[in-house]
C-alpha cells in the first residue's frame, strides 16, 4: 500500500495500530448501543451488540499482542 499520508512509520505498523484503535472504539460504542437496546426492551439487539463488542475485544487483544511482538522485534534490532 502506498503511504498516502506520510506517517514516518511502516504502513503495516500504522495499519495494525489503526485496527486496534477502531476495534476498541467499536467496542466502546457498543456499550451505548447495548444500553439503548436494553432500554427499548429488545433482547435480540442486546445480544447482537454484545456479540459485536466481544468480537471487537478479541480483535483488539490480538492486535495488541501482535503490536507488542513487533515492538519487541524493533527494539531487538
C-alpha positions as CSV (number, residue, x, y, z in Angstrom):
1,X,0.0,0.0,0.0
2,X,1.3,3.4,-0.8
3,X,1.7,5.7,2.2
4,X,-1.0,8.2,1.3
5,X,-0.2,10.3,4.4
6,X,3.4,10.1,5.2
7,X,3.4,8.9,8.8
8,X,7.1,8.2,9.3
9,X,6.3,4.6,10.1
10,X,5.8,1.4,8.2
11,X,2.3,1.0,6.7
12,X,1.8,-2.3,8.3
13,X,2.5,-0.9,11.8
14,X,0.2,2.0,11.1
15,X,-2.5,-0.4,9.9
16,X,-2.2,-2.6,12.9
17,X,-2.5,0.4,15.2
18,X,-5.5,1.6,13.2
19,X,-7.2,-1.8,13.5
20,X,-6.5,-1.8,17.3
21,X,-7.9,1.7,17.7
22,X,-11.1,1.0,15.6
23,X,-11.8,-2.3,17.4
24,X,-11.5,-0.5,20.8
25,X,-13.7,2.4,19.5
26,X,-16.3,0.0,18.2
27,X,-16.3,-1.9,21.5
28,X,-16.9,1.3,23.4
29,X,-19.7,2.4,21.1
30,X,-21.4,-1.0,21.5
31,X,-21.8,-0.2,25.2
32,X,-24.1,2.7,24.2
33,X,-25.9,0.5,21.7
34,X,-26.4,-2.2,24.3
35,X,-27.9,0.3,26.8
36,X,-30.2,1.7,24.1
37,X,-31.4,-1.8,23.2
38,X,-31.9,-2.7,26.9
39,X,-34.0,0.5,27.4
40,X,-36.0,-0.5,24.3
41,X,-36.5,-4.0,25.7
42,X,-35.1,-5.5,22.6
43,X,-33.2,-8.6,23.8
44,X,-32.2,-9.7,20.3
45,X,-30.4,-6.4,19.7
46,X,-28.8,-6.5,23.1
47,X,-27.4,-9.9,22.3
48,X,-26.3,-8.8,18.8
49,X,-24.4,-5.8,20.2
50,X,-22.9,-7.8,23.0
51,X,-21.6,-10.3,20.4
52,X,-20.1,-7.4,18.3
53,X,-18.5,-6.0,21.4
54,X,-16.9,-9.3,22.3
55,X,-15.6,-9.8,18.7
56,X,-14.0,-6.4,18.8
57,X,-12.5,-7.0,22.2
58,X,-10.9,-10.2,20.8
59,X,-9.7,-8.4,17.7
60,X,-8.2,-5.6,19.9
61,X,-6.4,-8.2,22.1
62,X,-5.0,-10.0,19.1
63,X,-3.8,-6.6,17.7
64,X,-2.2,-5.6,21.0
65,X,-0.3,-8.9,21.1
66,X,0.8,-8.5,17.5
67,X,1.9,-5.0,18.2
68,X,3.8,-6.0,21.3
69,X,5.6,-8.7,19.4
70,X,6.6,-6.4,16.6
71,X,7.7,-3.7,19.1
72,X,10.0,-6.2,20.8
73,X,11.4,-7.2,17.4
74,X,12.1,-3.5,16.5
75,X,13.8,-2.9,19.8
76,X,15.9,-6.1,19.4
77,X,17.3,-4.8,16.0
